Structure formats: structure tokens, C-alpha cells
Amino acid sequence: MSRAVKNHFVVVEPTIASICHADLRYFGGLRKPEVLSKKLPMALLHEGIGTVVQDSSATLSPGHRVVIVPNLPGYLLHQLEPKQCCPACRHEIEDNYCDKSEFLGSGTDGIAQSRLVIPVECALPIPDSIPDEIAVLAELCSVSYRALRRIAPLLDQGNAVAVFGDGPVGYITAAMLHHGYQVEKERLIVFGAVKEKLEQFASLGNIAMVQDYDFHSGERVGIVVECTGGRFSESAINQGIDILQPGGHLIALGVSEDLVPINTRDILEKGITLHGSSRSSADDFKQVLKVMEDPACQETLRKLIPEKYTDVSTADDLSRAMEAAMAHRDWKKTILHFHW
């Protein structure tokens, strides 16, 4: 079936993608039934890069490597001025909160297809100095970068930071703190539950096992970033509250399907500010690509890259890759190489 390409839209052929836990929740039917019935069937994946096939705006040349920004703001989709779009856009709140937006692989078909037609602003050229295996991590990096941007002045003031979570989200967040916001190793501590995973963070900050740490009498920090999600969110958030100093800031990044009980008494008594952050915008991707040009950042991120990609030529290949990712939940990302 042929499609007309609207003005200011670009056709992209996805080449490489990585699997997110959000994709696995859809694939495994792990979200609530009412959510699944509303969103499925749907092509999955939202972390990826591709090459330009056609650009109606003549901004990008065919064959150009681009990062795919999965958040498609409503004003770009419908070719409106932001003030005509929605309350978030009208009041210049970040467009990752646009209520008329679409998000690839969450309510609209994602990267796991042979062609994407997206606004040209959502296809960002990849600098020549950034290899594909690093560029494919841009979406995940942009989410952490976006969350930290809200408290960037506090990072500049020398506040100590604690990251909870020894998985890819925690690692990316620690990497963005170090390379994107120049947080020195001495003022970053990362908490985790698996020693082998936690040791990967040693070059970025101090590390501590949650099972062994005394959160009531330990060192106080000004900022906590919770990157665990799921059933561990409760303990991570409340341990973060324990070690925050008065007037501290808690950023919640981990996604949980169920309500999470938190210690509101200490939030009140300490005057803690709680920040929720979800997704990112094209502006965050642009900043992340600048950070990624640093060879030291690339060396850090390469720890998440597996020794080989998983080739995907058919729907069955993709299904097997998703099943394998669900079964093993490896610390490294699962990277898919498309040959549709």
C-alpha cells in the first residue's frame, strides 16, 4: 500500500534498534488487560536509528543516518503552531508532555517495521564521529538527560547525587551525570543489589550494595535518582528519602504498573521535592548527540553493547529475539539489526 508523504515529513528505513523493558511488557502481556486491549496490535520498539529514504522537505539526503525520536508532538503531526496544539504546548511545557502526541511503540506503530513516516524534526542526523552501536542508545540516554536537566543548576552547585538501580537505566543515568553534567566520581554513589552489575559502575562513581548499607546513618546527598522501577521501586524510593538531606530532590525514573507506597512523612518533614520524568524531546536528543561525540562517553556506553547483534529478517526472528530478551534479561542491551 502506497502512502503520500506530507510536507515536512521524512521516510526512514530502520536499521538498528534495541529492546526496552517497556517493549517486553507489551510483548509478554505484562501490562493491565485494559491497556493491552487499547494499544494492541502494534509494532513495537522505540529505541533505534535508520537511514533516510525520502524527505519531502529536502532537509535530509537519502541514505543519511538518523536517530529516530519516538515522541511525535501533536503540533508537528498536525502541522500546527505549538500554541494551537494543547495546554502543555501552549504554556511552553516540554513537548514530551503534549497530550496530542504519539509515541512509537506505545499507542502507535513503532520501529519494528520496514518504513517509518515521521516529522522531519524527529529524524536527527547522526554525527560521523558517533558509530551506530552508540547512536542506538540515544533514546535511552535522552530520557535520563531530560530528567536531570530539571535539576542541572543543583548539579552545578556541587550537590552529591545517589542513583538507585544497577540495570541499563541506572547505568545510562550515571553516564549522563558524569559525561553530560560533569558530576565527578567523588560526589556520585550508585546503589544496586547485584554485585556483578554494580561493579560496572565503578569508573563513574562510588558503589554500594543496598543489602549492606545503613541508610539511616549513611552520608546525606542533595539529589536522588530512582532508576529501578517495578517491585523494587518502593524500597529504592524510600531508601532515597532516608539519605536525602533537608530540601533535597528526588527524581523518579523507574516505571511501575502498580501504586508504590512512599514515606510522605519524611518528604514533608525534610521539605523534599519529588520530580516525575517521562520520555524526552528532540531537544534532549540533540544535546545527547553532542555528549556522545566524546570518545570517553562512547567508551562508557560501549559496556552496554553485546558482542553481536541479533539479525531480524522476519516476524519470527523478531518474536524469538523478544522471547530471548524476556527469558534472560541480560544486563547488556539486546541490539537488533534489521534486514527486512
C-alpha positions as CSV (number, residue, x, y, z in Angstrom):
1,M,0.0,0.0,0.0
2,S,1.5,3.4,-1.0
3,R,1.3,6.5,1.2
4,A,1.6,10.1,0.3
5,V,4.3,11.8,2.3
6,K,3.1,15.1,3.7
7,N,5.2,18.2,3.6
8,H,7.9,18.3,6.4
9,F,7.7,14.6,6.8
10,V,10.5,12.1,6.1
11,V,10.6,8.4,5.3
12,V,13.1,6.4,7.3
13,E,14.2,2.8,7.0
14,P,15.0,1.5,10.5
15,T,18.4,-0.3,10.5
16,I,19.2,-0.9,14.2
17,A,17.1,-1.0,17.3
18,S,17.4,-2.0,20.9
19,I,14.8,-3.7,23.1
20,C,13.4,-1.8,26.1
21,H,11.6,-3.3,29.2
22,A,8.5,-1.4,28.0
23,D,8.6,-3.4,24.8
24,L,8.8,-6.6,26.8
25,R,5.8,-5.6,28.9
26,Y,3.7,-5.4,25.8
27,F,5.1,-8.5,24.2
28,G,4.7,-10.6,27.3
29,G,1.2,-9.2,28.1
30,L,2.5,-7.9,31.4
31,R,0.5,-4.6,31.4
32,K,-3.0,-4.4,32.6
33,P,-5.6,-6.0,30.3
34,E,-7.4,-2.7,29.6
35,V,-4.1,-1.1,28.5
36,L,-3.2,-4.0,26.2
37,S,-6.7,-4.1,24.6
38,K,-6.4,-0.4,23.9
39,K,-2.9,-0.4,22.4
40,L,-2.5,-3.8,20.7
41,P,-2.0,-4.9,17.9
42,M,1.0,-2.6,17.4
43,A,4.5,-2.7,16.0
44,L,6.9,-2.5,19.0
45,L,10.2,-0.7,19.7
46,H,11.1,2.9,20.2
47,E,14.9,2.9,20.6
48,G,16.6,3.0,17.2
49,I,18.3,4.6,14.2
50,G,17.8,4.4,10.5
51,T,18.6,5.8,7.1
52,V,16.6,8.4,5.1
53,V,14.7,7.1,2.1
54,Q,12.8,10.2,1.2
55,D,12.4,13.7,2.7
56,S,9.6,15.9,1.4
57,S,11.3,19.0,3.0
58,A,14.6,18.4,1.2
59,T,16.4,18.8,4.6
60,L,17.9,15.4,4.7
61,S,19.5,13.4,1.8
62,P,18.6,9.8,1.0
63,G,21.0,7.4,2.8
64,H,21.6,9.9,5.7
65,R,22.0,8.2,9.1
66,V,19.4,9.5,11.6
67,V,18.4,8.9,15.2
68,I,14.6,8.3,15.4
69,V,12.9,10.4,18.0
70,P,9.9,8.3,19.1
71,N,7.9,11.2,20.7
72,L,6.0,12.8,17.9
73,P,4.5,16.1,19.2
74,G,0.9,16.9,18.1
75,Y,1.8,20.2,16.6
76,L,4.3,18.5,14.3
77,L,1.9,15.7,13.4
78,H,-0.9,18.1,12.5
79,Q,1.3,20.9,11.3
80,L,0.1,23.5,13.8
81,E,1.7,26.2,15.8
82,P,2.5,25.0,19.3
83,K,0.1,27.4,20.9
84,Q,-2.7,25.8,18.8
85,C,-1.9,22.3,19.9
86,C,-2.7,21.6,23.6
87,P,-2.3,23.2,27.1
88,A,1.2,21.8,27.5
89,C,2.4,23.2,24.2
90,R,0.5,26.5,24.7
91,H,2.2,27.1,28.1
92,E,5.6,26.0,26.7
93,I,5.8,23.0,28.9
94,E,8.2,20.4,27.4
95,D,6.7,18.7,24.3
96,N,7.2,15.2,25.8
97,Y,4.0,16.1,27.8
98,C,2.0,17.2,24.7
99,D,-1.4,15.5,25.1
100,K,-1.9,15.2,21.3
101,S,1.4,13.5,20.7
102,E,2.0,9.9,19.6
103,F,4.8,7.7,20.8
104,L,6.3,5.0,18.7
105,G,5.7,1.5,20.1
106,S,3.2,2.8,22.7
107,G,-0.2,3.5,21.1
108,T,1.1,3.9,17.5
109,D,3.3,1.5,15.4
110,G,7.0,1.6,16.4
111,I,10.3,1.0,14.8
112,A,9.8,-2.7,14.2
113,Q,8.6,-2.1,10.6
114,S,10.3,-1.6,7.2
115,R,9.4,2.1,6.8
116,L,8.6,4.9,9.2
117,V,6.9,8.2,8.1
118,I,7.6,10.8,10.8
119,P,8.1,14.6,11.0
120,V,11.5,15.6,9.8
121,E,12.2,17.3,13.2
122,C,12.0,13.7,14.7
123,A,14.8,12.4,12.4
124,L,18.1,13.8,13.7
125,P,21.3,13.5,11.7
126,I,24.0,11.4,13.4
127,P,27.4,13.0,13.5
128,D,30.1,11.0,11.6
129,S,32.1,10.6,14.9
130,I,29.3,8.5,16.5
131,P,29.2,4.8,15.4
132,D,25.8,3.1,15.0
133,E,26.2,1.0,18.2
134,I,26.5,4.2,20.3
135,A,23.8,6.2,18.4
136,V,21.2,3.5,19.0
137,L,21.5,4.3,22.8
138,A,20.5,7.9,22.2
139,E,16.8,7.4,23.2
140,L,17.7,5.8,26.5
141,C,20.3,8.5,27.2
142,S,17.9,11.3,26.3
143,V,15.4,10.1,28.9
144,S,18.0,10.3,31.7
145,Y,19.4,13.6,30.3
146,R,15.9,15.1,30.2
147,A,15.2,14.1,33.8
148,L,18.5,15.6,35.0
149,R,18.1,18.8,33.1
150,R,15.4,20.0,35.5
151,I,17.9,20.0,38.4
152,A,21.0,21.0,36.4
153,P,21.7,24.1,38.5
154,L,21.9,22.0,41.6
155,L,24.4,19.7,39.9
156,D,26.5,22.8,39.0
157,Q,26.5,23.8,42.7
158,G,28.3,20.6,43.7
159,N,25.5,18.6,45.2
160,A,26.2,14.9,45.9
161,V,24.0,12.5,43.9
162,A,22.7,9.0,44.6
163,V,21.5,6.7,41.8
164,F,19.4,3.7,42.7
165,G,19.4,0.8,40.2
166,D,22.1,-1.3,38.7
167,G,20.4,-2.0,35.3
168,P,20.8,-0.2,32.0
169,V,18.7,2.8,33.1
170,G,20.8,3.3,36.2
171,Y,24.0,2.9,34.2
172,I,22.9,5.4,31.5
173,T,21.8,7.9,34.2
174,A,25.2,7.6,35.9
175,A,26.9,8.0,32.4
176,M,24.8,11.2,31.7
177,L,25.6,12.6,35.1
178,H,29.3,12.0,34.5
179,H,29.7,12.9,30.9
180,G,26.7,15.2,30.3
181,Y,26.7,17.2,33.6
182,Q,30.3,16.8,34.7
183,V,29.5,15.1,38.1
184,E,32.7,13.9,39.4
185,K,33.1,10.3,40.7
186,E,33.6,11.6,44.3
187,R,30.1,13.0,44.5
188,L,28.2,10.2,42.9
189,I,27.1,7.0,44.7
190,V,25.3,4.2,42.9
191,F,23.2,1.6,44.8
192,G,22.4,-1.8,43.5
193,A,21.6,-5.4,44.5
194,V,23.7,-7.5,42.2
195,K,27.5,-7.2,42.7
196,E,28.5,-8.2,39.2
197,K,26.3,-5.5,37.7
198,L,27.2,-2.9,40.3
199,E,30.9,-3.3,39.6
200,Q,30.3,-1.9,36.1
201,F,29.6,1.5,37.6
202,A,33.0,1.7,39.5
203,S,34.5,4.1,36.9
204,L,31.7,6.5,37.2
205,G,31.1,6.8,41.0
206,N,31.2,5.1,44.4
207,I,29.2,1.9,44.6
208,A,27.3,0.3,47.5
209,M,25.1,-2.8,47.9
210,V,21.6,-1.9,49.2
211,Q,21.7,-5.1,51.4
212,D,24.7,-3.8,53.3
213,Y,24.2,-0.1,53.5
214,D,22.9,1.8,56.6
215,F,20.5,4.3,55.0
216,H,19.6,5.9,58.3
217,S,23.2,6.9,59.3
218,G,24.9,7.0,56.0
219,E,26.1,10.1,54.1
220,R,23.4,12.5,53.1
221,V,23.0,13.7,49.5
222,G,21.2,16.5,47.8
223,I,19.8,14.6,44.8
224,V,18.5,11.0,44.4
225,V,17.6,9.4,41.1
226,E,15.4,6.3,41.3
227,C,16.0,4.0,38.3
228,T,14.7,0.7,39.5
229,G,11.0,0.5,38.7
230,G,8.8,-2.5,39.2
231,R,8.6,-4.2,42.5
232,F,11.8,-2.6,43.7
233,S,10.5,1.0,43.4
234,E,9.1,1.1,46.9
235,S,12.4,0.2,48.6
236,A,14.5,2.4,46.4
237,I,12.3,5.5,46.7
238,N,12.1,5.1,50.5
239,Q,15.8,4.5,50.9
240,G,16.4,7.5,48.8
241,I,14.2,9.6,51.1
242,D,16.2,8.3,54.0
243,I,19.5,9.6,52.7
244,L,18.3,12.9,51.2
245,Q,19.3,16.0,53.2
246,P,16.6,18.6,54.1
247,G,15.5,20.4,50.9
248,G,16.7,17.6,48.7
249,H,15.4,16.5,45.4
250,L,14.1,13.0,44.4
251,I,13.7,12.2,40.7
252,A,11.5,9.2,39.9
253,L,12.5,7.5,36.6
254,G,11.6,3.8,37.2
255,V,8.3,2.7,35.8
256,S,5.9,0.6,37.9
257,E,2.5,-0.9,36.9
258,D,1.1,-0.7,40.5
259,L,0.9,2.1,43.1
260,V,4.0,2.5,45.2
261,P,3.8,3.3,48.9
262,I,6.2,6.1,49.9
263,N,7.2,7.8,53.1
264,T,5.3,11.0,52.9
265,R,6.1,11.9,56.5
266,D,9.8,12.4,55.8
267,I,9.0,14.1,52.4
268,L,7.1,16.7,54.5
269,E,9.5,16.9,57.4
270,K,12.6,17.3,55.1
271,G,10.9,19.5,52.6
272,I,11.8,17.1,49.8
273,T,10.9,18.0,46.2
274,L,9.7,15.0,44.1
275,H,10.1,15.1,40.4
276,G,8.5,12.8,37.9
277,S,10.1,12.5,34.5
278,S,9.0,10.5,31.4
279,R,10.3,10.3,27.9
280,S,12.2,13.1,26.2
281,S,12.1,15.6,23.3
282,A,14.1,16.2,20.2
283,D,16.0,19.0,22.0
284,D,17.2,16.4,24.5
285,F,18.4,14.1,21.7
286,K,20.4,17.0,20.2
287,Q,22.2,17.6,23.5
288,V,22.8,13.9,23.9
289,L,24.3,13.5,20.5
290,K,26.8,16.3,21.4
291,V,27.7,14.4,24.6
292,M,28.1,11.2,22.6
293,E,30.7,12.7,20.3
294,D,33.2,12.5,23.3
295,P,35.3,9.3,22.9
296,A,35.3,8.9,26.7
297,C,31.5,8.8,26.7
298,Q,31.5,6.3,23.9
299,E,33.8,4.1,25.9
300,T,31.5,4.2,28.9
301,L,28.4,3.4,26.8
302,R,30.0,0.6,25.0
303,K,29.8,-1.5,28.1
304,L,26.1,-1.9,27.3
305,I,26.6,-3.2,23.8
306,P,26.6,-7.0,23.3
307,E,29.3,-8.8,21.4
308,K,27.0,-9.4,18.5
309,Y,23.7,-8.1,17.2
310,T,20.6,-10.2,16.6
311,D,19.7,-10.3,12.9
312,V,16.0,-9.8,12.2
313,S,14.6,-10.6,8.7
314,T,11.1,-11.9,9.6
315,A,8.4,-11.5,12.2
316,D,9.5,-14.9,13.6
317,D,13.1,-13.6,14.0
318,L,11.7,-10.6,16.0
319,S,9.5,-12.9,18.1
320,R,12.4,-15.1,19.0
321,A,14.5,-12.1,19.9
322,M,11.8,-10.8,22.2
323,E,11.3,-14.2,23.9
324,A,15.1,-14.5,24.5
325,A,15.2,-11.0,26.0
326,M,12.3,-11.9,28.3
327,A,13.9,-15.1,29.4
328,H,17.4,-13.8,30.2
329,R,17.0,-10.1,31.0
330,D,20.8,-9.6,30.3
331,W,22.5,-6.6,31.8
332,K,23.6,-5.6,28.3
333,K,21.1,-4.3,25.8
334,T,19.7,-6.6,23.1
335,I,20.5,-4.9,19.8
336,L,18.5,-5.9,16.6
337,H,19.9,-5.5,13.1
338,F,17.1,-5.3,10.6
339,H,17.2,-7.0,7.2
340,W,13.6,-6.8,6.2
